[in-house]
């Protein structure tokens, strides 16, 4: 079974020490929801009019976390 375009998807996962963070996108017909989780607890959910804007916001938050010392698989030494 292949995923539907409306299925939620984890966009990125980061860690800092024992802490973890990830962003999940929930595409929809009228709006797209973007959520952030820290240590398995939802921190924030935001709705956007397009997937493109939501993806841009997710990358913005990812960049902030990376500058604050979080790392992901691609950023680890």
PDB file of N, CA, C and O in Angstrom:
ATOM      1  N   UNK A   1       0.847  -1.179   0.000  1.00  0.00           N
ATOM      2  CA  UNK A   1       0.000   0.000   0.000  1.00  0.00           C
ATOM      3  C   UNK A   1       0.897   1.250   0.000  1.00  0.00           C
ATOM      4  O   UNK A   1       1.807   1.353   0.823  1.00  0.00           O
ATOM      5  N   UNK A   2       0.655   2.169  -0.889  1.00  0.00           N
ATOM      6  CA  UNK A   2       1.456   3.394  -0.943  1.00  0.00           C
ATOM      7  C   UNK A   2       0.764   4.492  -0.135  1.00  0.00           C
ATOM      8  O   UNK A   2      -0.461   4.509  -0.013  1.00  0.00           O
ATOM      9  N   UNK A   3       1.573   5.416   0.420  1.00  0.00           N
ATOM     10  CA  UNK A   3       0.973   6.479   1.232  1.00  0.00           C
ATOM     11  C   UNK A   3       0.141   7.437   0.386  1.00  0.00           C
ATOM     12  O   UNK A   3       0.477   7.714  -0.766  1.00  0.00           O
ATOM     13  N   UNK A   4      -0.935   7.935   0.961  1.00  0.00           N
ATOM     14  CA  UNK A   4      -1.775   8.920   0.285  1.00  0.00           C
ATOM     15  C   UNK A   4      -1.172  10.303   0.476  1.00  0.00           C
ATOM     16  O   UNK A   4      -0.410  10.531   1.415  1.00  0.00           O
ATOM     17  N   UNK A   5      -1.516  11.225  -0.416  1.00  0.00           N
ATOM     18  CA  UNK A   5      -0.966  12.574  -0.316  1.00  0.00           C
ATOM     19  C   UNK A   5      -1.471  13.303   0.921  1.00  0.00           C
ATOM     20  O   UNK A   5      -0.918  14.341   1.285  1.00  0.00           O
ATOM     21  N   UNK A   6      -2.508  12.786   1.576  1.00  0.00           N
ATOM     22  CA  UNK A   6      -3.019  13.424   2.786  1.00  0.00           C
ATOM     23  C   UNK A   6      -2.492  12.761   4.061  1.00  0.00           C
ATOM     24  O   UNK A   6      -2.861  13.173   5.161  1.00  0.00           O
ATOM     25  N   UNK A   7      -1.635  11.738   3.934  1.00  0.00           N
ATOM     26  CA  UNK A   7      -1.071  11.078   5.114  1.00  0.00           C
ATOM     27  C   UNK A   7      -0.049  11.979   5.801  1.00  0.00           C
ATOM     28  O   UNK A   7       0.713  12.677   5.131  1.00  0.00           O
ATOM     29  N   UNK A   8      -0.028  11.969   7.128  1.00  0.00           N
ATOM     30  CA  UNK A   8       0.993  12.749   7.841  1.00  0.00           C
ATOM     31  C   UNK A   8       2.381  12.188   7.559  1.00  0.00           C
ATOM     32  O   UNK A   8       2.544  11.002   7.272  1.00  0.00           O
ATOM     33  N   UNK A   9       3.378  13.068   7.647  1.00  0.00           N
ATOM     34  CA  UNK A   9       4.756  12.652   7.387  1.00  0.00           C
ATOM     35  C   UNK A   9       5.695  13.418   8.308  1.00  0.00           C
ATOM     36  O   UNK A   9       5.574  14.634   8.463  1.00  0.00           O
ATOM     37  N   UNK A  10       6.634  12.698   8.918  1.00  0.00           N
ATOM     38  CA  UNK A  10       7.674  13.350   9.713  1.00  0.00           C
ATOM     39  C   UNK A  10       8.663  13.976   8.743  1.00  0.00           C
ATOM     40  O   UNK A  10       9.204  13.297   7.870  1.00  0.00           O
ATOM     41  N   UNK A  11       8.898  15.277   8.902  1.00  0.00           N
ATOM     42  CA  UNK A  11       9.788  16.004   7.992  1.00  0.00           C
ATOM     43  C   UNK A  11      11.243  15.916   8.416  1.00  0.00           C
ATOM     44  O   UNK A  11      12.130  15.761   7.576  1.00  0.00           O
ATOM     45  N   UNK A  12      11.490  16.012   9.706  1.00  0.00           N
ATOM     46  CA  UNK A  12      12.851  15.918  10.226  1.00  0.00           C
ATOM     47  C   UNK A  12      12.822  15.505  11.688  1.00  0.00           C
ATOM     48  O   UNK A  12      11.828  15.686  12.390  1.00  0.00           O
ATOM     49  N   UNK A  13      13.943  14.947  12.123  1.00  0.00           N
ATOM     50  CA  UNK A  13      14.149  14.570  13.524  1.00  0.00           C
ATOM     51  C   UNK A  13      15.501  15.129  13.946  1.00  0.00           C
ATOM     52  O   UNK A  13      16.489  15.011  13.220  1.00  0.00           O
ATOM     53  N   UNK A  14      15.533  15.736  15.124  1.00  0.00           N
ATOM     54  CA  UNK A  14      16.763  16.306  15.655  1.00  0.00           C
ATOM     55  C   UNK A  14      16.955  15.842  17.090  1.00  0.00           C
ATOM     56  O   UNK A  14      16.014  15.389  17.742  1.00  0.00           O
ATOM     57  N   UNK A  15      18.183  15.959  17.572  1.00  0.00           N
ATOM     58  CA  UNK A  15      18.450  15.634  18.971  1.00  0.00           C
ATOM     59  C   UNK A  15      19.492  16.597  19.520  1.00  0.00           C
ATOM     60  O   UNK A  15      20.285  17.187  18.786  1.00  0.00           O
ATOM     61  N   UNK A  16      19.455  16.731  20.841  1.00  0.00           N
ATOM     62  CA  UNK A  16      20.462  17.514  21.571  1.00  0.00           C
ATOM     63  C   UNK A  16      20.569  16.866  22.935  1.00  0.00           C
ATOM     64  O   UNK A  16      19.663  16.980  23.761  1.00  0.00           O
ATOM     65  N   UNK A  17      21.686  16.184  23.168  1.00  0.00           N
ATOM     66  CA  UNK A  17      21.812  15.397  24.392  1.00  0.00           C
ATOM     67  C   UNK A  17      20.756  14.300  24.380  1.00  0.00           C
ATOM     68  O   UNK A  17      20.641  13.547  23.413  1.00  0.00           O
ATOM     69  N   UNK A  18      19.989  14.218  25.460  1.00  0.00           N
ATOM     70  CA  UNK A  18      18.921  13.215  25.543  1.00  0.00           C
ATOM     71  C   UNK A  18      17.603  13.713  24.954  1.00  0.00           C
ATOM     72  O   UNK A  18      16.653  12.939  24.834  1.00  0.00           O
ATOM     73  N   UNK A  19      17.534  14.976  24.589  1.00  0.00           N
ATOM     74  CA  UNK A  19      16.291  15.561  24.072  1.00  0.00           C
ATOM     75  C   UNK A  19      16.127  15.259  22.590  1.00  0.00           C
ATOM     76  O   UNK A  19      17.106  15.151  21.851  1.00  0.00           O
ATOM     77  N   UNK A  20      14.871  15.126  22.167  1.00  0.00           N
ATOM     78  CA  UNK A  20      14.559  14.891  20.762  1.00  0.00           C
ATOM     79  C   UNK A  20      13.500  15.892  20.304  1.00  0.00           C
ATOM     80  O   UNK A  20      12.712  16.401  21.100  1.00  0.00           O
ATOM     81  N   UNK A  21      13.506  16.155  19.007  1.00  0.00           N
ATOM     82  CA  UNK A  21      12.507  17.042  18.404  1.00  0.00           C
ATOM     83  C   UNK A  21      12.187  16.510  17.015  1.00  0.00           C
ATOM     84  O   UNK A  21      13.047  15.942  16.341  1.00  0.00           O
ATOM     85  N   UNK A  22      10.941  16.701  16.596  1.00  0.00           N
ATOM     86  CA  UNK A  22      10.593  16.378  15.215  1.00  0.00           C
ATOM     87  C   UNK A  22       9.418  17.235  14.771  1.00  0.00           C
ATOM     88  O   UNK A  22       8.634  17.726  15.583  1.00  0.00           O
ATOM     89  N   UNK A  23       9.320  17.399  13.456  1.00  0.00           N
ATOM     90  CA  UNK A  23       8.209  18.128  12.844  1.00  0.00           C
ATOM     91  C   UNK A  23       7.418  17.156  11.983  1.00  0.00           C
ATOM     92  O   UNK A  23       7.985  16.325  11.274  1.00  0.00           O
ATOM     93  N   UNK A  24       6.099  17.277  12.059  1.00  0.00           N
ATOM     94  CA  UNK A  24       5.203  16.439  11.268  1.00  0.00           C
ATOM     95  C   UNK A  24       4.254  17.325  10.487  1.00  0.00           C
ATOM     96  O   UNK A  24       3.714  18.294  11.020  1.00  0.00           O
ATOM     97  N   UNK A  25       4.050  16.989   9.214  1.00  0.00           N
ATOM     98  CA  UNK A  25       3.131  17.743   8.359  1.00  0.00           C
ATOM     99  C   UNK A  25       1.900  16.880   8.078  1.00  0.00           C
ATOM    100  O   UNK A  25       2.005  15.677   7.839  1.00  0.00           O
ATOM    101  N   UNK A  26       0.732  17.524   8.113  1.00  0.00           N
ATOM    102  CA  UNK A  26      -0.548  16.882   7.835  1.00  0.00           C
ATOM    103  C   UNK A  26      -1.190  17.627   6.669  1.00  0.00           C
ATOM    104  O   UNK A  26      -1.915  18.597   6.889  1.00  0.00           O
ATOM    105  N   UNK A  27      -0.938  17.191   5.426  1.00  0.00           N
ATOM    106  CA  UNK A  27      -1.544  17.872   4.274  1.00  0.00           C
ATOM    107  C   UNK A  27      -3.059  17.686   4.265  1.00  0.00           C
ATOM    108  O   UNK A  27      -3.568  16.644   4.678  1.00  0.00           O
ATOM    109  N   UNK A  28      -3.762  18.688   3.799  1.00  0.00           N
ATOM    110  CA  UNK A  28      -5.212  18.611   3.703  1.00  0.00           C
ATOM    111  C   UNK A  28      -5.716  19.315   2.465  1.00  0.00           C
ATOM    112  O   UNK A  28      -4.943  19.963   1.758  1.00  0.00           O
ATOM    113  N   UNK A  29      -6.982  19.198   2.198  1.00  0.00           N
ATOM    114  CA  UNK A  29      -7.572  19.838   1.020  1.00  0.00           C
ATOM    115  C   UNK A  29      -7.611  21.354   1.157  1.00  0.00           C
ATOM    116  O   UNK A  29      -7.271  22.071   0.216  1.00  0.00           O
ATOM    117  N   UNK A  30      -8.024  21.847   2.323  1.00  0.00           N
ATOM    118  CA  UNK A  30      -8.179  23.292   2.521  1.00  0.00           C
ATOM    119  C   UNK A  30      -7.024  23.930   3.265  1.00  0.00           C
ATOM    120  O   UNK A  30      -6.755  25.118   3.091  1.00  0.00           O
ATOM    121  N   UNK A  31      -6.335  23.152   4.096  1.00  0.00           N
ATOM    122  CA  UNK A  31      -5.205  23.687   4.842  1.00  0.00           C
ATOM    123  C   UNK A  31      -4.231  22.570   5.161  1.00  0.00           C
ATOM    124  O   UNK A  31      -4.575  21.389   5.116  1.00  0.00           O
ATOM    125  N   UNK A  32      -3.015  22.964   5.484  1.00  0.00           N
ATOM    126  CA  UNK A  32      -1.976  22.026   5.882  1.00  0.00           C
ATOM    127  C   UNK A  32      -1.589  22.351   7.312  1.00  0.00           C
ATOM    128  O   UNK A  32      -1.369  23.511   7.658  1.00  0.00           O
ATOM    129  N   UNK A  33      -1.507  21.318   8.141  1.00  0.00           N
ATOM    130  CA  UNK A  33      -1.135  21.511   9.538  1.00  0.00           C
ATOM    131  C   UNK A  33       0.291  21.038   9.746  1.00  0.00           C
ATOM    132  O   UNK A  33       0.689  19.979   9.261  1.00  0.00           O
ATOM    133  N   UNK A  34       1.053  21.839  10.476  1.00  0.00           N
ATOM    134  CA  UNK A  34       2.429  21.536  10.815  1.00  0.00           C
ATOM    135  C   UNK A  34       2.526  21.469  12.329  1.00  0.00           C
ATOM    136  O   UNK A  34       2.062  22.375  13.022  1.00  0.00           O
ATOM    137  N   UNK A  35       3.126  20.401  12.849  1.00  0.00           N
ATOM    138  CA  UNK A  35       3.268  20.250  14.301  1.00  0.00           C
ATOM    139  C   UNK A  35       4.729  20.015  14.654  1.00  0.00           C
ATOM    140  O   UNK A  35       5.497  19.464  13.866  1.00  0.00           O
ATOM    141  N   UNK A  36       5.098  20.454  15.876  1.00  0.00           N
ATOM    142  CA  UNK A  36       6.426  20.209  16.424  1.00  0.00           C
ATOM    143  C   UNK A  36       6.268  19.466  17.723  1.00  0.00           C
ATOM    144  O   UNK A  36       5.392  19.770  18.532  1.00  0.00           O
ATOM    145  N   UNK A  37       7.139  18.475  17.914  1.00  0.00           N
ATOM    146  CA  UNK A  37       7.161  17.694  19.147  1.00  0.00           C
ATOM    147  C   UNK A  37       8.545  17.781  19.764  1.00  0.00           C
ATOM    148  O   UNK A  37       9.553  17.688  19.065  1.00  0.00           O
ATOM    149  N   UNK A  38       8.587  17.959  21.068  1.00  0.00           N
ATOM    150  CA  UNK A  38       9.831  17.930  21.823  1.00  0.00           C
ATOM    151  C   UNK A  38       9.696  16.862  22.893  1.00  0.00           C
ATOM    152  O   UNK A  38       8.780  16.902  23.715  1.00  0.00           O
ATOM    153  N   UNK A  39      10.616  15.907  22.877  1.00  0.00           N
ATOM    154  CA  UNK A  39      10.580  14.776  23.813  1.00  0.00           C
ATOM    155  C   UNK A  39       9.227  14.077  23.797  1.00  0.00           C
ATOM    156  O   UNK A  39       8.723  13.673  24.844  1.00  0.00           O
ATOM    157  N   UNK A  40       8.641  13.934  22.619  1.00  0.00           N
ATOM    158  CA  UNK A  40       7.403  13.204  22.448  1.00  0.00           C
ATOM    159  C   UNK A  40       6.134  13.954  22.815  1.00  0.00           C
ATOM    160  O   UNK A  40       5.045  13.383  22.772  1.00  0.00           O
ATOM    161  N   UNK A  41       6.260  15.231  23.177  1.00  0.00           N
ATOM    162  CA  UNK A  41       5.110  16.037  23.570  1.00  0.00           C
ATOM    163  C   UNK A  41       4.901  17.143  22.534  1.00  0.00           C
ATOM    164  O   UNK A  41       5.836  17.868  22.194  1.00  0.00           O
ATOM    165  N   UNK A  42       3.660  17.268  22.034  1.00  0.00           N
ATOM    166  CA  UNK A  42       3.400  18.321  21.049  1.00  0.00           C
ATOM    167  C   UNK A  42       3.616  19.690  21.681  1.00  0.00           C
ATOM    168  O   UNK A  42       3.047  20.008  22.725  1.00  0.00           O
ATOM    169  N   UNK A  43       4.444  20.485  21.032  1.00  0.00           N
ATOM    170  CA  UNK A  43       4.744  21.829  21.499  1.00  0.00           C
ATOM    171  C   UNK A  43       3.875  22.865  20.804  1.00  0.00           C
ATOM    172  O   UNK A  43       3.456  23.849  21.413  1.00  0.00           O
ATOM    173  N   UNK A  44       3.608  22.634  19.524  1.00  0.00           N
ATOM    174  CA  UNK A  44       2.893  23.642  18.743  1.00  0.00           C
ATOM    175  C   UNK A  44       2.279  23.018  17.498  1.00  0.00           C
ATOM    176  O   UNK A  44       2.814  22.062  16.937  1.00  0.00           O
ATOM    177  N   UNK A  45       1.149  23.572  17.077  1.00  0.00           N
ATOM    178  CA  UNK A  45       0.513  23.198  15.810  1.00  0.00           C
ATOM    179  C   UNK A  45       0.096  24.481  15.110  1.00  0.00           C
ATOM    180  O   UNK A  45      -0.489  25.376  15.721  1.00  0.00           O
ATOM    181  N   UNK A  46       0.404  24.558  13.826  1.00  0.00           N
ATOM    182  CA  UNK A  46       0.062  25.742  13.032  1.00  0.00           C
ATOM    183  C   UNK A  46      -0.588  25.294  11.730  1.00  0.00           C
ATOM    184  O   UNK A  46      -0.208  24.267  11.168  1.00  0.00           O
ATOM    185  N   UNK A  47      -1.565  26.058  11.249  1.00  0.00           N
ATOM    186  CA  UNK A  47      -2.250  25.772   9.991  1.00  0.00           C
ATOM    187  C   UNK A  47      -1.815  26.763   8.916  1.00  0.00           C
ATOM    188  O   UNK A  47      -1.629  27.950   9.187  1.00  0.00           O
ATOM    189  N   UNK A  48      -1.655  26.258   7.695  1.00  0.00           N
ATOM    190  CA  UNK A  48      -1.228  27.075   6.558  1.00  0.00           C
ATOM    191  C   UNK A  48      -2.131  26.802   5.363  1.00  0.00           C
ATOM    192  O   UNK A  48      -2.759  25.748   5.264  1.00  0.00           O
ATOM    193  N   UNK A  49      -2.182  27.773   4.461  1.00  0.00           N
ATOM    194  CA  UNK A  49      -3.012  27.650   3.270  1.00  0.00           C
ATOM    195  C   UNK A  49      -2.404  26.750   2.199  1.00  0.00           C
ATOM    196  O   UNK A  49      -3.110  26.300   1.297  1.00  0.00           O
ATOM    197  N   UNK A  50      -1.096  26.482   2.291  1.00  0.00           N
ATOM    198  CA  UNK A  50      -0.457  25.636   1.277  1.00  0.00           C
ATOM    199  C   UNK A  50       0.643  24.790   1.900  1.00  0.00           C
ATOM    200  O   UNK A  50       1.211  25.140   2.935  1.00  0.00           O
ATOM    201  N   UNK A  51       0.926  23.677   1.250  1.00  0.00           N
ATOM    202  CA  UNK A  51       2.009  22.796   1.687  1.00  0.00           C
ATOM    203  C   UNK A  51       3.341  23.522   1.591  1.00  0.00           C
ATOM    204  O   UNK A  51       4.196  23.362   2.462  1.00  0.00           O
ATOM    205  N   UNK A  52       3.528  24.315   0.547  1.00  0.00           N
ATOM    206  CA  UNK A  52       4.795  25.015   0.344  1.00  0.00           C
ATOM    207  C   UNK A  52       5.119  25.953   1.505  1.00  0.00           C
ATOM    208  O   UNK A  52       6.255  25.991   1.977  1.00  0.00           O
ATOM    209  N   UNK A  53       4.127  26.704   1.960  1.00  0.00           N
ATOM    210  CA  UNK A  53       4.348  27.629   3.077  1.00  0.00           C
ATOM    211  C   UNK A  53       4.658  26.836   4.349  1.00  0.00           C
ATOM    212  O   UNK A  53       5.546  27.216   5.112  1.00  0.00           O
ATOM    213  N   UNK A  54       3.940  25.748   4.580  1.00  0.00           N
ATOM    214  CA  UNK A  54       4.186  24.914   5.763  1.00  0.00           C
ATOM    215  C   UNK A  54       5.597  24.321   5.726  1.00  0.00           C
ATOM    216  O   UNK A  54       6.278  24.285   6.751  1.00  0.00           O
ATOM    217  N   UNK A  55       6.036  23.861   4.566  1.00  0.00           N
ATOM    218  CA  UNK A  55       7.392  23.317   4.448  1.00  0.00           C
ATOM    219  C   UNK A  55       8.442  24.390   4.707  1.00  0.00           C
ATOM    220  O   UNK A  55       9.464  24.120   5.338  1.00  0.00           O
ATOM    221  N   UNK A  56       8.200  25.586   4.232  1.00  0.00           N
ATOM    222  CA  UNK A  56       9.117  26.691   4.489  1.00  0.00           C
ATOM    223  C   UNK A  56       9.223  27.005   5.973  1.00  0.00           C
ATOM    224  O   UNK A  56      10.316  27.254   6.481  1.00  0.00           O
ATOM    225  N   UNK A  57       8.099  26.993   6.665  1.00  0.00           N
ATOM    226  CA  UNK A  57       8.087  27.245   8.104  1.00  0.00           C
ATOM    227  C   UNK A  57       8.814  26.132   8.850  1.00  0.00           C
ATOM    228  O   UNK A  57       9.548  26.405   9.799  1.00  0.00           O
ATOM    229  N   UNK A  58       8.620  24.891   8.436  1.00  0.00           N
ATOM    230  CA  UNK A  58       9.306  23.766   9.072  1.00  0.00           C
ATOM    231  C   UNK A  58      10.818  23.902   8.929  1.00  0.00           C
ATOM    232  O   UNK A  58      11.561  23.652   9.878  1.00  0.00           O
ATOM    233  N   UNK A  59      11.268  24.295   7.747  1.00  0.00           N
ATOM    234  CA  UNK A  59      12.703  24.487   7.532  1.00  0.00           C
ATOM    235  C   UNK A  59      13.241  25.668   8.341  1.00  0.00           C
ATOM    236  O   UNK A  59      14.375  25.628   8.818  1.00  0.00           O
ATOM    237  N   UNK A  60      12.445  26.701   8.493  1.00  0.00           N
ATOM    238  CA  UNK A  60      12.838  27.853   9.314  1.00  0.00           C
ATOM    239  C   UNK A  60      13.070  27.411  10.758  1.00  0.00           C
ATOM    240  O   UNK A  60      14.093  27.753  11.351  1.00  0.00           O
ATOM    241  N   UNK A  61      12.136  26.659  11.328  1.00  0.00           N
ATOM    242  CA  UNK A  61      12.266  26.175  12.706  1.00  0.00           C
ATOM    243  C   UNK A  61      13.442  25.216  12.826  1.00  0.00           C
ATOM    244  O   UNK A  61      14.181  25.266  13.809  1.00  0.00           O
ATOM    245  N   UNK A  62      13.625  24.351  11.849  1.00  0.00           N
ATOM    246  CA  UNK A  62      14.765  23.425  11.848  1.00  0.00           C
ATOM    247  C   UNK A  62      16.072  24.194  11.888  1.00  0.00           C
ATOM    248  O   UNK A  62      16.984  23.836  12.633  1.00  0.00           O
ATOM    249  N   UNK A  63      16.167  25.248  11.090  1.00  0.00           N
ATOM    250  CA  UNK A  63      17.375  26.068  11.075  1.00  0.00           C
ATOM    251  C   UNK A  63      17.648  26.722  12.419  1.00  0.00           C
ATOM    252  O   UNK A  63      18.796  26.783  12.858  1.00  0.00           O
ATOM    253  N   UNK A  64      16.609  27.207  13.071  1.00  0.00           N
ATOM    254  CA  UNK A  64      16.766  27.805  14.408  1.00  0.00           C
ATOM    255  C   UNK A  64      17.302  26.773  15.391  1.00  0.00           C
ATOM    256  O   UNK A  64      18.218  27.059  16.162  1.00  0.00           O
ATOM    257  N   UNK A  65      16.728  25.570  15.362  1.00  0.00           N
ATOM    258  CA  UNK A  65      17.175  24.530  16.281  1.00  0.00           C
ATOM    259  C   UNK A  65      18.616  24.107  15.991  1.00  0.00           C
ATOM    260  O   UNK A  65      19.393  23.885  16.920  1.00  0.00           O
ATOM    261  N   UNK A  66      18.975  23.995  14.719  1.00  0.00           N
ATOM    262  CA  UNK A  66      20.354  23.641  14.370  1.00  0.00           C
ATOM    263  C   UNK A  66      21.337  24.690  14.872  1.00  0.00           C
ATOM    264  O   UNK A  66      22.404  24.345  15.379  1.00  0.00           O
ATOM    265  N   UNK A  67      20.990  25.963  14.737  1.00  0.00           N
ATOM    266  CA  UNK A  67      21.854  27.031  15.235  1.00  0.00           C
ATOM    267  C   UNK A  67      21.945  27.026  16.758  1.00  0.00           C
ATOM    268  O   UNK A  67      22.905  27.538  17.334  1.00  0.00           O
ATOM    269  N   UNK A  68      20.935  26.442  17.405  1.00  0.00           N
ATOM    270  CA  UNK A  68      20.904  26.370  18.869  1.00  0.00           C
ATOM    271  C   UNK A  68      21.570  25.096  19.402  1.00  0.00           C
ATOM    272  O   UNK A  68      21.516  24.823  20.601  1.00  0.00           O
ATOM    273  N   UNK A  69      22.194  24.323  18.519  1.00  0.00           N
ATOM    274  CA  UNK A  69      22.957  23.165  18.962  1.00  0.00           C
ATOM    275  C   UNK A  69      22.304  21.812  18.762  1.00  0.00           C
ATOM    276  O   UNK A  69      22.886  20.793  19.133  1.00  0.00           O
ATOM    277  N   UNK A  70      21.109  21.773  18.184  1.00  0.00           N
ATOM    278  CA  UNK A  70      20.468  20.499  17.873  1.00  0.00           C
ATOM    279  C   UNK A  70      21.168  19.900  16.654  1.00  0.00           C
ATOM    280  O   UNK A  70      21.720  20.633  15.834  1.00  0.00           O
ATOM    281  N   UNK A  71      21.149  18.578  16.531  1.00  0.00           N
ATOM    282  CA  UNK A  71      21.735  17.917  15.371  1.00  0.00           C
ATOM    283  C   UNK A  71      20.768  16.887  14.802  1.00  0.00           C
ATOM    284  O   UNK A  71      19.924  16.338  15.510  1.00  0.00           O
ATOM    285  N   UNK A  72      20.912  16.647  13.527  1.00  0.00           N
ATOM    286  CA  UNK A  72      20.145  15.617  12.841  1.00  0.00           C
ATOM    287  C   UNK A  72      21.101  14.625  12.239  1.00  0.00           C
ATOM    288  O   UNK A  72      22.316  14.786  12.355  1.00  0.00           O
ATOM    289  N   UNK A  73      20.584  13.611  11.605  1.00  0.00           N
ATOM    290  CA  UNK A  73      21.455  12.590  11.001  1.00  0.00           C
ATOM    291  C   UNK A  73      22.418  13.208  10.000  1.00  0.00           C
ATOM    292  O   UNK A  73      23.588  12.828   9.962  1.00  0.00           O
ATOM    293  N   UNK A  74      21.954  14.147   9.192  1.00  0.00           N
ATOM    294  CA  UNK A  74      22.809  14.754   8.172  1.00  0.00           C
ATOM    295  C   UNK A  74      23.840  15.704   8.770  1.00  0.00           C
ATOM    296  O   UNK A  74      24.878  15.951   8.156  1.00  0.00           O
ATOM    297  N   UNK A  75      23.567  16.244   9.971  1.00  0.00           N
ATOM    298  CA  UNK A  75      24.446  17.236  10.563  1.00  0.00           C
ATOM    299  C   UNK A  75      25.444  16.665  11.551  1.00  0.00           C
ATOM    300  O   UNK A  75      26.361  17.368  11.976  1.00  0.00           O
ATOM    301  N   UNK A  76      25.282  15.378  11.932  1.00  0.00           N
ATOM    302  CA  UNK A  76      26.168  14.783  12.933  1.00  0.00           C
ATOM    303  C   UNK A  76      27.537  14.540  12.333  1.00  0.00           C
ATOM    304  O   UNK A  76      27.655  14.231  11.146  1.00  0.00           O
ATOM    305  N   UNK A  77      28.593  14.679  13.161  1.00  0.00           N
ATOM    306  CA  UNK A  77      29.958  14.427  12.660  1.00  0.00           C
ATOM    307  C   UNK A  77      30.189  12.985  12.298  1.00  0.00           C
ATOM    308  O   UNK A  77      31.284  12.625  11.865  1.00  0.00           O
TER     309      UNK A  77
END
